[in-house]
Amino acid sequence: MLCSRRHFLHSQSFGLGSLALASLLERDGLLGAPAKPESFGEIRYDLTPKKPHFEPRAKAMISLFMMGGPSQMDLFDPKPMLTKYHGQKFPGEVKYDNVAQASSKCFGSPWKFQKHGQCGMELSELLPNLGQIVDEITLIRSMTSGVSNHAQGLYAMNAGKGIAGRPTLGSWITYGLGCETDELPAYMSLIDPAGLPIFPMDHFGNGWLPSIFQGTIVRATEPRILNLDPPPSLAGAPQERQMKLLRALNDDHLAEHPGELDLQARIASYELAANMQTAAKEALDISKEPAHIHKMYGIDNDVTKNYGTRCLIARRLVERGVRYVQVLNPGQSWDQHSALVTSLPKLCAAMDKPSAALILDLKQRGLLDTTVVHWGGEMGRLPVLQNDAGYEKWGRDHNTYGFSTWLAGGGFKKGYVHGETDEFGHKAAVDEVKHYDYHATLLKNFGLDHTRLTYKRNGLAASLTDNQGAKVVDQLLA
C-alpha cells in the first residue's frame, strides 16, 4: 500500500533543504501552497518577478550586517571635542544600558582620522581600504532607532519596529519584487564559521509573511547548503522514476481537492529542484574565480579569508539573480563593552578589505548601479568610558540615539556624508534619519512605495514602516 503523499515527500525528497526547495517550487506554482490570505493590491504570494510601483534604481541588495553595534566615534564620526575632554566628566546626561560598569568619563577615540577621496570624507585609520572607495558611498552619521538593547535595535533596523516576530527587510523586498532567477532562492544568508548571530531568526525570518519569503541559510564551510545531492541510491534513473511517482500522486491530490490548493502536477517542479542542485553548487564555488579576484577580497590572507570568501559569494549570488543577500557576523561580536582597544582593530582588519573589494568588484562588473550595499549594525556606542579598569579593558556602552551606517550603489549618492551628531557623538543633531525613514528611502530605490507595500494581517494593512510617519530622505538619493 502506498504511504501518504505528505509522508512520502517528507521522507524521500532528495534533500535540497526545506526552505530553498519550498521557495523555488512555490515560485513557479509547483508546490501545494497554503491557503492564501487576502492581500492589498495585486501582489502574488510567490517568487515570480513582480512589477514595482514605479521605476526602480536598484534590483538587488547585499547587507553587511554588523551585529553588536560598531563604534561610530572610533570609525566614522570624528569628535575632536571628545578627545579634548578625554578622562573628564561628560557635560550632559547619558542613558546607560549597563549601569554596573557605567562611567561618566569622556572616552576620546584612540585612533586618528583623516580625509579620503575627492569628497574629503573623514574616516578612522582602522578603515584604510574603505578610505579608498569613499567616493562611491553615502555615509549616514545621524541614524537613530531610539531603542536601547540589541534585540530591540535589531528588530527596528531589520524589521521596522522594536518588537519581535516581524518580517525582515529581505522578506519584504522579496515579497514585493520576487526573484530574477528560478534556480536559486531569492533571499540568502551567509553565516560565519563561528556560528549564527544572536537572535538568528530576527535576521532572516519571514515573520507573518508566507514562509517562501524567509532567508535560506548558507553555511560557512562545505557543504554550504546541506543535501544538495541525492543519495547514490536515488541518483539517475531511480530519481527519474521517483519524479514520475510524485507526478502521479500530485495528479491524484488535485483530483481529490479541486480548487483547494494551487498545486500543479507537473514534473517541472522536480526538474526545477534538479536545476538548483547544479546552480547552487556553481554559485557558491569560488574556485574558478581568477587569482587577482581572490587577492582583491583578501582570500589569500588568513585574516580576511573568511569574510572575503563570503563577500565574493555575495557578489556571485546577486550576479545570478538573487534579490537579497546577508553577510552575518557571529554572536554580537561588535559589542565592545570592554577591550575595545584590542577587539575593534581585529574586527576591522577582517572585514575592511573585503567590504571595499565588494564595492570595487560590483562596479567593475557594471552591477553597482543596480545593487545596494549596506554596512552597519543595530546601534552605535556611547562617548563615555565603560569598564574603567585599565586601558586594555576600556569599552563603550550602547547608543541608539546617533550612530553611523553607510550605503553604496543602487541609487544612493556617491561621496556624500549625511547628518551630524552633537560634538561628543552622543545624539543625532542635524538631519536625523530614523530607522523607518531609512527603510522608506531604501524601498523607494527598489521602486516600492512603503505605504503601498502591505500585507493584510488581522484585518489591517501591515507594512515595513507601519504607519510610524516614515518619510523618504531624498538627500540620500542620487
N, C-alpha and C positions, 0 to 999 in steps of 0.2 A: 504494500500500500504506500502511495506517495505521502511524504510528510507535508506539512502545511507550507505554503509559499513563503510565509514570513520566516519560519524556522529554516527553510532551505537557504534563503538569502543570507540569513544571519550566520549560518554555519559554513556555507560553501562559497560565498562570494570571494573573488580572487584578490582580496586584500589591498585595495587602494587607500584604505583609511576612510572611515565613515564620512567625515566632513568633506573631503575632497571629492569622493565619489558622489555623494548626495548633491553637492554643489554642481558638478558637471552634468549629472543626469537630469536634475530638475531644470537646469538651464535650457536644455533642449526639449523640455517637456516629456522626458522619457522615464520619469520615475513617478511612482504613485505619490502624489503630493498631499499634504494635509489640507483640510478644509480651509479655504482662503477667507480671511476676514474682509469685511467691506473696507474699501480704501477711498481716499480722495483722489480725484484726477484719474489718469489712465495708467498709473504705474502698475506693472505686472510683477508678480512675485516669482521671478526667475532671473537668470543672469544673461538673457539675451540683451544685446545693446539697446539702450533706450535713448530717446531724443531728449536732450536737456531743455530747460525752459528758454534759454537764449544761447547765442553763440559762445562756446567755451574758449578759454585761453589754455586750459590745462586738460590733459587726458589721463594722467597717472600721477601718483604721489608716492614718495618714499619718505617715511618718518623715521628719523634717527632719534629715538626717544631715550632720554637720559633720566631714568627713574632715580629719585633721591633728592634732586634739587641742586643743579650746578650753581656755584657761587658767582653771581654777576659782577661783583666788585673786584673779583680776582681774575675774571676772564674777559668781560665785555664792557664794563661800565666804570672807567677810571674815576677815582674820587680823591683828588688832592687834599680836600678838607679832612677826609677821614684819615689820611696819612698824617696830616698836621696834628690832629688830635689823638693820635695813637697812644693808648695807655691812659688817656684822661677820661673822665666821666662823660658819657654821651649826653648832649644837651637836649634831651627830649624824652618822650615816653616810648617804651618798647614793649610789645606784647610777646612774651616768651612762650615757646611750646614746652621746653624742658626747664622748668623753674629751678629744679635742684642744682643744675650746673650753670645757671644764669650768671651773667656779669654785666655791669653797666659800663665797662671799659670799651672804648673805641678800639677796633682792630683794623689798622691800616694794612692794605694788601702788601704781602712780602714780595710781590713781583712787579716789574716795571711794565709800563705801557708805551707803545709808540704808534705813530700813524703809518698807515699802509695804503697802497694803491693810489690811483688818481683821485679817488674820493676822499682820501685822508682819514679813513676810519681808524679809530684807536682801538687796539686790541692788546691783550696781555702777551708777554713774552712766552707764555705757555702754549700759544697757538700760532707758531710761525708759519705753518702750512695754510691755515685759514687766512692768514695775513696776505698770502699770495693771490687769493681769489676774492678779496673783499669787493672788488668792482662788479661782482656777479650777485651779491647778496643784499637783502634787506635785513637790517638788524633792528629789532624792536627792543628798546630799553625801558619800556613803560608797561609791560604786561602785568596784569593782575588777575587774581581769581577770588581773593577775599576769603579763602578758607585755609585753615592753618596746618592741617596734617596731610600726610602722604596720601592716604586713601581718598579723602575728600578732594585734595588737589588733583589727583589723577582722574577722579570722576568728572571734575569740572573741565580739565584741559582735554580729556579724551572722549568725554561723553556728554558734555554740555552743561551739566549741573553737578553740584557736590553731593549727589546721592547715588547709592549703589543700584545695580540692576538695569542700567540704561544701555541702549545700543552705542557702540563705539563709533568714532569718526569713520573708520574704514567701512563699517557696516552701513552707515548712512550713504556714503559715496557709492558703494557697490549697489545698494538698494535703488539709488536714484539713477544710476547710469548703466548698470550691468557690467559686462566684461567684453573685451575685444578679442578674446581667444576662447575656443571651445576645447582646448587641450590642457589648460591649466586652471586652477582655481582663481577667482577674481581677487582674493584677499589672502595674503600670505604673511606669516610672522616668523622671522628668523631669530631663533633663540641662541643665547650664549652657551659655550661649553660648560660654564659653571652652573647653569640652570636658568630657570624662569625668573622673571622679575616678581616682586611681591604683588599680590592681588592679580594673578595672571589673567583670569578671565575678564578683568576690567580693562585689560589692554587690547584684547581681540575678541571679546564676546559680542554676540548679536543682541543681547538683552531680550526685549519682547518683539523684535523683528523676526521674521521667519529664519530658521536655522541656516538656510543656504547663504546668508549674509555674514556668517561667522568666519573669522580668520582661520586658515589652515596652518598648523604649526609645522615649521621646517626645522629639523634638528640640526645641531651644530656639527655633528660628525656623521659619517656614513653608517648606515643608510639614512639619508636626510629625511626621507619620507618612508615610513615602515611599510613593508609588504607590497611594494610596487610590482614585484614579480609573482606570477602564480607559482605554486609549488610544482616541483618536477612532475608529480603525478597528474597535474592538470594541464601542463604546457602542450601546445599544439592541438592535435585532434581532440583530446578529451575536453579542452576548453571550448572548442567549437561545438561539440555535442552538448555541453552544458548550456551554451548560449541558446541552442535550439530548444532545449527543455524549458529554460526560463521564458523564452518567447511563447511557448505553448501555455505555460502557467499564467502569464500575463494576459493572453487572449481569453483564457477561461475566467480570469478575475474580472475583466472588463464586461464579459457577457453576463456575469452574475450580478454586477454592480454598475449598471449603466448610469452615467452622469454623476456618480458619487465622487470619483477621483479623475484627475486629468492624466492618468496613466496611459501611455501609448505603447501598445505591444509591438515593439519593433526591435529587431536585433541591433539596430544602430546604437541603442543605449549602451550595449556592451562593446560595440566597436569603439565608441567614444572612450569608454574605460580603457580599452586597449591602447588608444591614442595617448592617454595620459601616462601609461606605463612607459612609453618611449619618450614623450615630450618632457615629462618632469625630470627624468634622468638627464636628458640632454641639457635642459635649462640650468640644472643645479651642478653640472660638471664644468669646472673652470679649467680643466687640464689642457684644453685646446686653445685657451687664450694665450696670446703671444707673451714672451718673456718681459717685454717692456711694459705691458699692462700689469703683470704681476708685480713688477718693480714699482710702478706708479702707485699701486694700492698698498705697498709695503708688505706684500705676501712673502717676500724673500727675507723678512726680518721677524724674529720671534716676538718682538714687542707688538708689532702691528699686524701680524699674520692673521690672527683670528678675526679682528674687526674688518681688516681689509678684505678677507675672503667673503664675508657676509655683505659688505658694500658692493663688491663686484657681482655677487649673485643677485643682489637687489637690482643692479643695472640690467643684468641679463633677463630678469623677470619682466621688468617694465618694457624692455625691448621686444618681448614676445607677447605683449598684450595684457599682462596682469595689471589690474587697476590700482591696487593699493598694497604697499609693502612696508612692513615694520622691521627695523633692526633694533633689537632689545638688549638691554644690559641685565646682568643677574641681580637679584635681590633689590636693594636700593643703594647701589654702590656709590652714587654721587651724594650721599647723605653724610657730610663731614661734620658731625658734632664734635669730633676730636681728630687729631692727627691730620688736619687739613694740609699742613705744610709738607707732608710726605706723600699723602694719598692723592691729592689733586694733581700734582705733576705726573704721577704714574698713569692716571686715567687719561689725561690729556695726551700723553705720549702714545697711548694705544689707539686713540680714535682721531687725532688731529689730521694726520696724513691721509688715512683712508677717506675721511669725510671730504677733504679738499679734492682728493683724487676723483671721487664720485662726481663732483660738480664738473671738473675738467673733462672727464670721460663722457658724461652726458652731453656736454657742449660740443666736443669734437665729433660726436655722432649725430648732431642735429636734434637731440632729444631734450635738451634742457628747456627750450622754449615751451614745450608741452608737458614737462614733468616738474611738479613741485617737489623740492627737497626741503624738509623741515628738520631743524635741530633744536632740541630744548627739552626741559623736564616739566614737572608739575609745580615747581616753585623755585625760589631762589634762597638766599641766605641773609641773615641779619648783619648789620655793620658792627655789632659788638662782639666781644670775646666770649666764647663759651669754653668751659672746662679749663679754667685758669690754673693749671697745674704744671706749668713749664712749657716752653716754646714748642717742643715736639708734640705736645698733647693739645695745643690750642685748636679750637674749631669754631663753627658758626651754627646758630640755631636756624629754624625755618623762617622764611619770609615769603608771603604771598601777596604783599602789597606793592611790590615793584620789583620785577625781575626781567631777565633778558631771554630772548629766543631769536633765532634767525631763520630766514627762508630764502630760497633761490629758485629761479625759473618759474614756469607756468603762469606768467602774467604779473609777477611781483617786480617792483623796481630793482634796478641794479645800482650798487654802490650807494645805498641810502640808509641813513640812521633815522629812526623814528622815535620820538618821545624822549623824555628825561625823567630820571628820579631826582629826589632832593639832593643836596650837596653831600650827604652822607650815604646815599644809595639805599635808603630805607623804604621810601614810598614813591609811587609814581606822582610826578609833579606837573608834567607837561604832556599833553596828548596821550592820556591814559588809553590803553587798549585792554578792555575787559575780555575775558576768555570767550564769551559768546560773540563779541564783536569780531574777534579773530576767526571764529567759525563761520560767521556770516560772510566775511570777506573771502575766506578760502572757498566756500561753496560758490560764490559768485564767479571765481576764476574757473570753476568747473561747469559754468553755465547753469547753476542751480540757484533758485531763489529760496532762501532759508525759510521764508514764510509759506512757501508752497510745497516744499519737500516734507510731506507729512505722512503719518500713518495713523489710521483710526484705531484708537485704543480706549476702551471703556466709554465709547461714545464721543470721545474728544479727539481733536487733531493734534497728535503729539509730534514734536519736531526736535531737531538737534538743539536749536536755540530756545525753543519752548517759551515763547511769549515773555522773555526777560528784557524786552526793549532793545534787542540787539540791532546794531547798525553796521553797515559796510564801511570800513575805513578806506575811503578812496585814495588817501595819500599814500597807501602802501602799494597801489597798483600802477603798473607801467602805462 
